[in-house]
Amino acid sequence: MPAPADSPVSTPDLGDLMHVAFRRLRRGWSEQLAPFDLTPYQFRALQALAGGVAAATGVTEGLRLKDLAERLRIAPRSATEVIDQLQDQGLVERRPDPADRRATRIVLTEDGARVREQVREERRRQAGDYFSVLSEKDRAELARILSELVRSHP
Protein backbone atom coordinates (compact mmCIF):
# COMPACT_ATOMS: atom_id res chain seq x y z
CA MET A 1 0.00 0.00 0.00
CA PRO A 2 1.47 3.41 -0.93
CA ALA A 3 2.47 5.75 1.86
CA PRO A 4 0.29 8.82 2.43
CA ALA A 5 1.50 11.91 0.58
CA ASP A 6 2.51 13.65 3.81
CA SER A 7 4.51 10.75 5.30
CA PRO A 8 8.31 10.94 5.26
CA VAL A 9 10.08 8.76 2.72
CA SER A 10 13.16 6.89 3.90
CA THR A 11 16.47 7.30 2.09
CA PRO A 12 16.45 3.69 0.75
CA ASP A 13 12.92 4.26 -0.56
CA LEU A 14 14.13 7.39 -2.38
CA GLY A 15 16.91 5.38 -3.96
CA ASP A 16 14.49 2.68 -5.05
CA LEU A 17 12.05 5.24 -6.48
CA MET A 18 14.82 7.01 -8.35
CA HIS A 19 16.11 3.70 -9.70
CA VAL A 20 12.69 2.63 -10.99
CA ALA A 21 11.97 6.04 -12.54
CA PHE A 22 15.37 6.12 -14.24
CA ARG A 23 15.06 2.55 -15.54
CA ARG A 24 11.72 3.39 -17.16
CA LEU A 25 13.10 6.54 -18.76
CA ARG A 26 16.25 4.72 -19.86
CA ARG A 27 14.26 1.83 -21.37
CA GLY A 28 12.47 4.33 -23.61
CA TRP A 29 15.80 5.85 -24.60
CA SER A 30 17.27 2.44 -25.47
CA GLU A 31 14.24 1.65 -27.63
CA GLN A 32 14.56 5.05 -29.25
CA LEU A 33 18.16 4.27 -30.34
CA ALA A 34 17.15 1.17 -32.34
CA PRO A 35 16.07 3.00 -35.53
CA PHE A 36 19.48 4.70 -35.56
CA ASP A 37 21.24 1.33 -35.13
CA LEU A 38 23.00 2.65 -32.02
CA THR A 39 23.69 1.16 -28.61
CA PRO A 40 23.66 3.32 -25.47
CA TYR A 41 27.49 3.21 -25.37
CA GLN A 42 27.72 4.30 -28.99
CA PHE A 43 25.42 7.24 -28.34
CA ARG A 44 27.40 8.18 -25.23
CA ALA A 45 30.54 8.15 -27.39
CA LEU A 46 28.89 10.50 -29.91
CA GLN A 47 27.94 12.78 -27.01
CA ALA A 48 31.48 12.78 -25.62
CA LEU A 49 33.01 13.43 -29.04
CA ALA A 50 30.65 16.36 -29.62
CA GLY A 51 32.28 18.00 -26.62
CA GLY A 52 35.67 17.88 -28.36
CA VAL A 53 35.19 21.15 -30.25
CA ALA A 54 37.63 24.00 -29.65
CA ALA A 55 35.65 26.97 -28.34
CA ALA A 56 37.93 29.56 -29.92
CA THR A 57 37.94 28.13 -33.44
CA GLY A 58 34.86 25.91 -33.55
CA VAL A 59 37.08 23.22 -35.09
CA THR A 60 36.51 19.63 -34.06
CA GLU A 61 39.57 18.45 -32.20
CA GLY A 62 38.19 15.06 -31.25
CA LEU A 63 39.51 12.88 -28.47
CA ARG A 64 42.21 10.30 -28.10
CA LEU A 65 40.82 6.83 -27.54
CA LYS A 66 42.23 6.69 -24.01
CA ASP A 67 40.48 9.96 -23.09
CA LEU A 68 37.23 8.78 -24.64
CA ALA A 69 37.40 5.52 -22.66
CA GLU A 70 37.90 7.51 -19.45
CA ARG A 71 34.89 9.73 -20.22
CA LEU A 72 32.75 6.68 -20.95
CA ARG A 73 34.18 4.87 -17.91
CA ILE A 74 34.97 1.77 -19.94
CA ALA A 75 38.18 -0.10 -20.76
CA PRO A 76 40.16 1.19 -23.76
CA ARG A 77 39.58 -2.16 -25.52
CA SER A 78 35.81 -1.69 -25.17
CA ALA A 79 36.11 1.88 -26.43
CA THR A 80 37.97 0.57 -29.48
CA GLU A 81 35.05 -1.75 -30.26
CA VAL A 82 32.55 1.11 -29.88
CA ILE A 83 34.59 3.37 -32.17
CA ASP A 84 35.12 0.60 -34.74
CA GLN A 85 31.34 0.14 -34.95
CA LEU A 86 30.71 3.88 -35.23
CA GLN A 87 33.40 4.19 -37.89
CA ASP A 88 31.83 1.33 -39.88
CA GLN A 89 28.58 3.35 -39.84
CA GLY A 90 30.39 6.49 -41.03
CA LEU A 91 29.60 8.40 -37.83
CA VAL A 92 33.20 8.93 -36.65
CA GLU A 93 36.64 8.88 -38.17
CA ARG A 94 40.17 8.53 -36.93
CA ARG A 95 42.53 11.40 -37.74
CA PRO A 96 46.22 11.92 -37.00
CA ASP A 97 46.85 13.94 -33.85
CA PRO A 98 48.63 17.13 -34.97
CA ALA A 99 50.40 17.32 -31.61
CA ASP A 100 51.69 13.72 -31.68
CA ARG A 101 52.13 11.89 -34.98
CA ARG A 102 52.06 8.52 -33.18
CA ALA A 103 48.54 9.15 -31.85
CA THR A 104 45.13 9.46 -33.46
CA ARG A 105 42.06 11.39 -32.49
CA ILE A 106 38.48 10.26 -32.92
CA VAL A 107 36.19 12.92 -34.42
CA LEU A 108 32.53 13.07 -35.38
CA THR A 109 31.75 13.12 -39.07
CA GLU A 110 28.97 15.34 -40.41
CA ASP A 111 26.71 12.29 -40.42
CA GLY A 112 27.70 11.56 -36.83
CA ALA A 113 26.84 15.09 -35.74
CA ARG A 114 23.52 14.92 -37.60
CA VAL A 115 22.54 11.55 -36.08
CA ARG A 116 23.57 12.74 -32.62
CA GLU A 117 21.33 15.78 -32.93
CA GLN A 118 18.39 13.70 -34.21
CA VAL A 119 18.74 11.36 -31.23
CA ARG A 120 18.97 14.29 -28.83
CA GLU A 121 15.80 15.86 -30.30
CA GLU A 122 13.92 12.57 -29.95
CA ARG A 123 15.26 12.13 -26.42
CA ARG A 124 14.07 15.62 -25.44
CA ARG A 125 10.64 14.82 -26.85
CA GLN A 126 10.45 11.55 -24.93
CA ALA A 127 11.64 13.20 -21.72
CA GLY A 128 9.02 15.90 -22.22
CA ASP A 129 6.34 13.23 -22.49
CA TYR A 130 7.70 11.35 -19.47
CA PHE A 131 7.83 14.42 -17.22
CA SER A 132 4.58 15.93 -18.51
CA VAL A 133 2.72 14.47 -15.52
CA LEU A 134 4.59 16.96 -13.31
CA SER A 135 3.68 20.61 -13.01
CA GLU A 136 6.21 23.14 -14.26
CA LYS A 137 7.00 24.01 -10.64
CA ASP A 138 7.61 20.33 -9.79
CA ARG A 139 9.84 19.87 -12.86
CA ALA A 140 11.90 22.90 -11.82
CA GLU A 141 12.20 21.55 -8.28
CA LEU A 142 13.19 18.10 -9.55
CA ALA A 143 15.83 19.69 -11.80
CA ARG A 144 17.17 21.68 -8.86
CA ILE A 145 17.36 18.60 -6.62
CA LEU A 146 18.95 16.38 -9.26
CA SER A 147 21.47 19.10 -10.15
CA GLU A 148 22.45 19.34 -6.50
CA LEU A 149 22.92 15.57 -6.27
CA VAL A 150 25.02 15.52 -9.45
CA ARG A 151 27.17 18.43 -8.20
CA SER A 152 27.64 16.85 -4.78
CA HIS A 153 28.54 13.37 -6.04
CA PRO A 154 30.75 13.68 -9.15
trRosetta pair geometry for C-beta under 8 A, 3 or more apart (Angstrom, degrees):
i j d omega theta_ij theta_ji phi_ij phi_ji
3 7 4.4 -109 169 66 112 133
3 9 6.9 166 64 -91 153 78
4 7 4.7 100 60 -17 83 105
9 13 4.8 -124 -177 91 89 128
9 14 5.6 110 125 -61 117 84
9 17 7.5 -15 -179 -9 144 144
10 13 4.6 96 58 6 78 106
10 14 7.2 -138 99 -8 43 85
11 14 5.5 -50 -150 30 35 114
11 15 6.6 36 152 -18 65 102
12 15 5.5 -53 -152 36 37 114
12 16 6.3 38 152 -19 68 104
13 16 5.6 -53 -147 37 34 112
13 17 6.2 35 154 -20 67 105
14 17 5.7 -54 -146 37 30 111
14 18 6.2 28 156 -18 65 108
15 18 5.8 -56 -145 38 28 109
15 19 6.2 31 155 -22 64 108
16 19 5.6 -55 -148 34 30 114
16 20 6.4 26 157 -16 65 105
17 20 6.0 -56 -148 37 29 107
17 21 6.2 26 156 -16 65 109
18 21 5.8 -56 -144 40 29 110
18 22 6.0 27 158 -17 65 110
19 22 6.0 -59 -145 39 25 108
19 23 6.2 27 157 -21 63 108
20 23 5.8 -54 -146 34 29 112
20 24 6.6 26 157 -17 63 105
21 24 6.0 -59 -154 35 29 108
21 25 6.5 24 153 -14 65 109
22 25 5.7 -58 -147 41 34 109
22 26 5.8 32 156 -19 69 112
23 26 5.6 -57 -140 42 28 111
23 27 6.2 37 157 -28 64 102
24 27 5.8 -45 -146 27 29 114
24 28 7.0 30 154 -15 58 102
24 130 7.7 152 116 -139 102 122
25 28 6.0 -58 -162 34 33 111
25 29 6.6 31 145 -18 66 107
25 126 7.9 132 -156 132 74 107
25 127 7.0 44 -153 -107 116 76
25 130 5.5 71 -108 -157 93 165
26 29 5.3 -53 -149 36 38 114
26 30 6.3 40 153 -22 69 101
26 40 7.9 17 -169 -106 99 142
27 30 5.8 -50 -148 33 31 111
27 31 6.5 30 153 -15 63 105
28 31 5.8 -56 -149 39 32 110
28 32 6.1 35 151 -25 65 109
28 126 5.2 173 140 -179 128 136
28 130 7.0 -164 35 -69 161 125
29 32 5.4 -56 -147 35 32 116
29 33 6.8 38 153 -27 64 100
29 40 7.3 71 118 -104 109 101
29 123 6.0 36 -120 -120 99 100
29 126 6.8 171 -78 92 65 152
30 33 5.8 -50 -156 24 34 113
30 34 7.7 53 146 -39 59 89
30 40 6.0 -41 -101 -56 87 108
31 34 6.0 -31 -168 -4 42 118
32 35 7.6 -47 -178 22 42 98
32 119 7.2 122 130 -148 106 79
32 122 5.4 171 -176 132 126 125
32 123 6.6 149 107 -80 155 68
32 126 6.0 -96 -67 -39 151 154
33 36 5.6 -74 -165 49 54 107
33 38 4.4 -99 -174 77 105 92
33 39 6.8 103 135 -119 146 11
33 40 6.7 -147 -18 -69 166 54
33 42 7.9 134 -172 65 133 105
33 43 5.9 -102 -115 -41 128 136
33 119 6.7 31 -105 -133 73 122
34 37 7.4 29 -176 -76 37 36
36 43 7.9 78 92 -82 140 107
36 115 5.8 125 -154 -166 122 110
36 118 7.1 159 -93 94 128 118
36 119 5.9 -33 -31 -77 167 108
37 89 6.7 177 98 -114 121 138
38 42 4.5 -140 -158 87 85 124
38 43 5.0 88 150 -54 135 90
38 46 7.7 -39 -140 -8 143 135
38 115 7.5 146 -50 156 136 127
38 119 7.0 -33 45 -91 155 146
39 42 4.7 98 49 4 75 103
39 43 7.2 -144 90 -3 40 84
39 82 7.8 -111 63 -123 119 92
39 85 7.9 24 13 111 113 158
40 43 5.8 -58 -149 38 33 108
40 44 6.3 34 153 -20 67 106
41 44 5.5 -52 -145 37 33 113
41 45 6.4 39 152 -23 64 102
41 72 6.6 65 -153 -165 87 132
41 74 7.0 38 -140 -40 126 157
41 78 7.7 -83 -169 156 154 108
41 82 5.2 -107 132 -108 112 130
42 45 5.6 -51 -152 32 33 114
42 46 6.7 35 149 -19 64 100
42 82 5.6 -171 -89 -159 65 93
42 85 6.2 -83 -97 96 125 123
42 86 5.7 163 -149 -71 101 101
42 91 8.0 71 177 76 109 154
43 46 5.5 -48 -151 33 38 113
43 47 6.4 42 149 -21 66 102
43 116 7.5 142 -149 -119 73 74
43 119 5.9 -141 -132 152 121 162
44 47 5.4 -51 -150 35 35 116
44 48 6.3 35 152 -19 66 104
44 72 5.6 114 121 -121 123 96
45 48 5.7 -53 -146 37 32 110
45 49 6.2 29 156 -17 66 108
45 68 6.4 41 -137 -176 89 120
45 72 6.3 -8 -80 -78 74 136
45 79 7.5 143 -105 -146 121 80
45 82 5.1 161 -47 145 151 130
45 83 6.8 -157 -170 -76 152 69
45 86 6.3 -125 98 -42 138 153
45 92 7.5 -60 135 -46 117 150
46 49 5.8 -58 -145 40 29 109
46 50 6.4 37 154 -28 63 104
46 86 7.2 179 -65 -130 88 139
46 91 6.6 -53 -95 159 113 127
46 92 7.6 -139 -96 -58 72 109
46 108 6.6 80 -146 -104 75 114
46 112 5.9 -159 -127 -178 105 96
46 115 7.1 -93 -137 92 158 99
46 116 4.3 -164 154 -92 126 112
46 119 7.6 89 84 41 148 143
47 50 5.8 -53 -153 27 29 114
47 51 7.3 29 150 -19 59 101
47 116 6.8 162 -72 -149 53 118
48 51 5.9 -56 -165 28 37 112
48 52 7.5 40 142 -27 63 101
48 63 6.7 -36 138 0 102 157
48 68 5.8 125 116 -138 140 79
48 71 4.5 127 -137 118 136 143
48 72 6.3 -86 -29 -58 156 85
49 52 5.5 -46 -161 17 47 119
49 62 6.4 -9 -150 -133 94 65
49 63 6.1 -121 -107 11 68 109
49 68 7.1 8 -70 -112 84 119
49 92 6.4 -113 -117 -110 174 120
49 106 6.1 -86 -108 115 123 97
49 107 6.6 147 -172 -143 117 29
49 108 4.9 141 124 -46 123 93
49 112 7.3 -26 93 147 140 138
50 53 7.1 -21 175 -19 48 110
50 108 6.1 35 -79 -32 65 151
50 113 6.9 122 -106 -117 100 79
50 116 5.8 175 -60 152 134 163
52 60 6.3 58 103 -164 90 72
52 61 5.1 -121 164 69 91 80
52 62 4.9 71 127 -122 148 9
52 63 4.9 -128 -83 -42 145 84
52 105 7.8 175 167 -179 149 117
52 107 7.0 -125 94 -112 131 71
53 58 6.4 -5 173 -157 112 39
53 59 7.0 168 -156 83 71 28
53 60 5.4 -42 -101 -99 78 57
53 61 6.8 157 -115 11 22 82
54 57 4.6 21 94 42 123 94
54 58 6.8 -54 76 0 76 14
54 59 5.2 5 36 55 115 78
54 60 7.9 -155 6 -87 79 9
54 61 5.3 90 -41 -34 93 117
55 58 7.7 16 -164 -67 19 51
60 107 4.8 103 137 -154 124 118
60 108 6.3 -123 -142 45 149 84
61 105 6.7 -88 155 -175 59 157
61 107 7.5 -167 101 -97 19 109
62 95 6.5 147 10 40 158 111
62 105 3.6 118 93 152 124 109
62 106 5.2 178 -172 77 115 37
62 107 3.5 -81 -75 -71 119 79
62 108 7.7 -175 -97 1 84 59
63 67 4.6 -127 -174 87 104 115
63 68 4.5 127 107 -59 131 90
63 71 7.3 -50 -160 4 165 138
63 105 6.3 138 61 -156 15 85
63 106 5.7 -26 63 53 73 91
64 67 4.7 87 59 9 83 104
64 68 7.0 -151 92 -7 40 87
64 97 6.8 7 -85 -82 98 138
64 103 5.8 -33 -116 -180 117 126
64 104 7.3 124 -126 81 69 47
64 105 5.9 -61 -73 -104 53 65
64 106 7.5 111 -136 6 11 85
65 68 5.6 -55 -146 37 33 113
65 69 6.3 37 154 -22 67 104
65 76 6.1 79 135 -152 104 95
65 79 5.6 145 -174 115 86 125
65 80 6.4 32 -162 -78 139 74
65 83 6.6 -84 -115 -11 101 159
65 104 7.4 38 -23 76 102 91
65 106 6.3 91 -77 -24 68 121
66 69 5.8 -53 -150 33 29 112
66 70 6.6 30 151 -18 62 104
66 76 5.8 -19 -103 -102 62 121
67 70 5.6 -51 -151 34 34 113
67 71 6.5 34 152 -18 65 104
68 71 5.7 -55 -150 37 33 110
68 72 6.2 19 156 -8 67 111
68 79 5.4 139 101 -163 102 136
68 83 7.3 80 104 -64 158 122
68 106 6.0 -6 -43 44 152 136
69 72 5.9 -64 -144 47 29 103
69 74 5.6 -103 -154 76 76 71
69 75 6.4 -40 -163 137 128 17
69 76 4.5 -74 -55 -89 168 55
69 78 7.2 117 -129 65 103 84
69 79 3.8 -104 -83 -27 88 148
70 73 7.2 23 -176 -76 32 45
72 79 6.2 149 46 -96 139 102
72 82 7.5 -159 -152 32 174 168
74 78 4.3 -96 158 85 119 132
74 79 5.6 148 87 -54 108 82
74 82 7.6 90 79 -17 154 137
75 78 4.7 93 59 6 82 102
75 79 7.1 -146 96 -6 43 85
76 79 5.3 -53 -146 36 37 114
76 80 6.4 46 152 -27 66 99
77 80 5.6 -47 -154 27 33 116
77 81 7.0 33 148 -17 61 100
78 81 5.7 -50 -156 32 38 112
78 82 6.6 39 148 -19 67 103
79 82 5.5 -51 -149 36 37 114
79 83 6.2 32 154 -16 68 107
80 83 5.9 -58 -145 41 29 107
80 84 6.2 35 154 -24 65 106
81 84 5.6 -50 -145 33 30 114
81 85 6.6 29 156 -17 62 105
82 85 6.0 -60 -157 36 29 109
82 86 6.4 22 151 -14 65 109
83 86 5.6 -55 -143 41 35 110
83 87 6.0 37 156 -22 68 106
83 92 6.1 -82 -150 86 79 145
83 94 7.6 76 161 -67 127 100
83 106 5.5 -88 -131 -119 132 144
84 87 5.7 -56 -146 37 27 111
84 88 6.4 32 153 -22 62 104
85 88 5.7 -51 -150 32 31 114
85 89 6.7 22 152 -11 62 107
86 89 5.7 -62 -153 42 34 108
86 91 4.5 -84 -173 69 87 110
86 92 4.4 38 123 15 119 112
86 112 7.0 54 179 -111 111 120
87 90 7.5 47 -176 -73 34 23
87 91 7.4 -101 -76 51 25 67
87 92 5.4 -65 -75 76 68 84
87 93 6.4 105 -126 -101 94 43
87 94 6.9 -8 -103 -19 140 90
89 111 8.0 -148 133 120 82 130
90 109 6.0 -70 162 54 68 160
90 111 5.2 24 122 62 101 151
90 112 7.6 -151 123 -47 56 84
91 108 7.0 -41 163 -144 69 71
91 109 6.0 -155 -168 35 20 104
91 111 5.7 -103 -101 103 55 96
91 112 3.5 106 -176 -93 69 91
91 115 6.0 -56 -119 39 117 141
92 106 5.4 10 174 -177 130 95
92 107 6.5 157 -157 80 78 34
92 108 5.9 -54 -103 -104 74 39
92 109 6.2 -155 -96 -11 17 86
92 112 5.4 80 -62 -86 59 157
93 106 7.6 166 83 -150 30 56
93 107 6.0 -22 61 63 77 85
93 109 5.6 81 -14 -65 102 100
94 104 4.6 14 -177 166 103 139
94 105 7.3 150 -155 74 57 36
94 106 6.0 -32 -98 -96 65 64
95 104 6.4 147 71 -162 31 83
95 105 5.4 -26 65 62 87 88
95 106 8.0 154 19 -97 76 17
95 107 5.7 5 6 7 122 121
96 101 6.3 -4 -170 -138 118 58
96 103 7.8 106 -164 86 55 52
96 104 6.1 -61 -104 -109 32 70
96 105 7.7 16 111 16 16 85
97 100 4.7 0 97 56 126 77
97 101 7.2 -144 68 -81 77 18
97 102 7.9 -27 47 64 115 47
97 103 4.0 -3 15 89 142 97
97 104 6.0 -154 -26 -110 88 14
97 105 5.0 113 -87 -31 81 96
99 103 7.8 -16 76 55 80 124
100 103 4.2 39 95 18 114 112
108 112 3.9 -146 -159 97 83 126
108 113 4.9 101 141 -56 133 80
108 116 7.0 -43 -136 -12 142 140
109 112 4.5 105 45 2 69 103
109 113 7.2 -133 93 -3 39 84
110 113 5.8 -53 -150 36 33 109
110 114 6.3 33 152 -20 65 107
111 114 5.6 -56 -147 37 32 112
111 115 6.2 30 157 -17 68 106
112 115 5.9 -54 -143 38 29 107
112 116 6.2 33 156 -22 63 108
113 116 5.7 -53 -147 35 29 115
113 117 6.5 26 156 -17 63 106
114 117 6.0 -59 -152 37 29 107
114 118 6.5 30 152 -19 65 106
115 118 5.6 -53 -147 36 34 113
115 119 6.3 33 155 -18 66 105
116 119 5.9 -58 -151 37 29 109
116 120 6.3 28 153 -19 65 108
117 120 5.5 -52 -144 37 34 113
117 121 6.4 38 155 -22 66 102
118 121 5.8 -52 -150 33 30 111
118 122 6.5 26 154 -14 64 107
119 122 5.8 -58 -149 40 32 109
119 123 6.0 34 152 -22 67 109
120 123 5.5 -54 -143 37 31 114
120 124 6.4 35 155 -21 65 102
121 124 5.8 -51 -150 33 30 111
121 125 6.6 31 151 -19 62 104
122 125 5.6 -53 -151 35 34 113
122 126 6.4 31 153 -16 67 105
123 126 5.8 -53 -145 39 32 109
123 127 6.2 32 155 -18 65 106
124 127 5.7 -55 -144 39 30 110
124 128 6.2 37 153 -24 63 105
125 128 5.6 -53 -152 32 30 115
125 129 6.6 29 151 -17 63 103
126 129 5.6 -52 -151 35 35 111
126 130 6.2 36 151 -22 67 106
127 130 5.4 -52 -144 37 34 114
127 131 6.0 12 164 -1 69 111
128 131 6.5 -66 -138 49 23 94
128 132 6.2 49 155 -57 61 97
129 132 5.6 -36 -151 -6 28 122
130 133 8.0 -59 158 9 37 97
131 134 5.3 -43 -178 29 76 114
131 139 5.5 85 163 -110 126 112
131 142 7.7 -154 -139 69 122 153
134 138 4.0 -126 -174 93 103 121
134 139 4.9 133 106 -57 124 79
134 142 6.8 -23 -171 -9 167 139
135 138 4.6 95 51 7 78 102
135 139 7.1 -141 93 -5 41 85
136 139 5.7 -52 -148 35 32 112
136 140 6.4 33 153 -19 65 105
137 140 5.8 -55 -151 36 30 111
137 141 6.4 28 152 -17 64 107
138 141 5.6 -54 -145 39 33 111
138 142 6.2 36 154 -20 66 105
139 142 5.7 -52 -145 37 31 112
139 143 6.3 33 153 -20 64 105
140 143 5.7 -53 -148 36 30 113
140 144 6.4 33 151 -21 63 105
141 144 5.6 -51 -148 34 33 114
141 145 6.3 30 155 -17 66 106
142 145 5.8 -55 -145 39 31 109
142 146 6.1 25 159 -14 67 110
143 146 6.0 -57 -140 42 27 106
143 147 6.0 31 158 -22 63 110
144 147 5.9 -57 -148 35 25 112
144 148 6.5 26 154 -20 61 106
145 148 5.8 -56 -153 34 30 112
145 149 6.6 29 152 -17 65 105
146 149 5.6 -52 -148 36 36 112
146 150 6.3 35 154 -19 67 105
147 150 5.7 -54 -146 38 31 111
147 151 6.2 31 155 -18 65 108
148 151 5.8 -55 -144 39 29 111
148 152 6.0 22 159 -15 65 114
149 152 5.9 -63 -141 42 26 107
149 153 6.1 -22 173 24 65 111
150 153 6.9 -81 -134 58 19 77
150 154 7.7 59 168 -93 58 51
151 154 7.6 -8 -164 -63 25 81
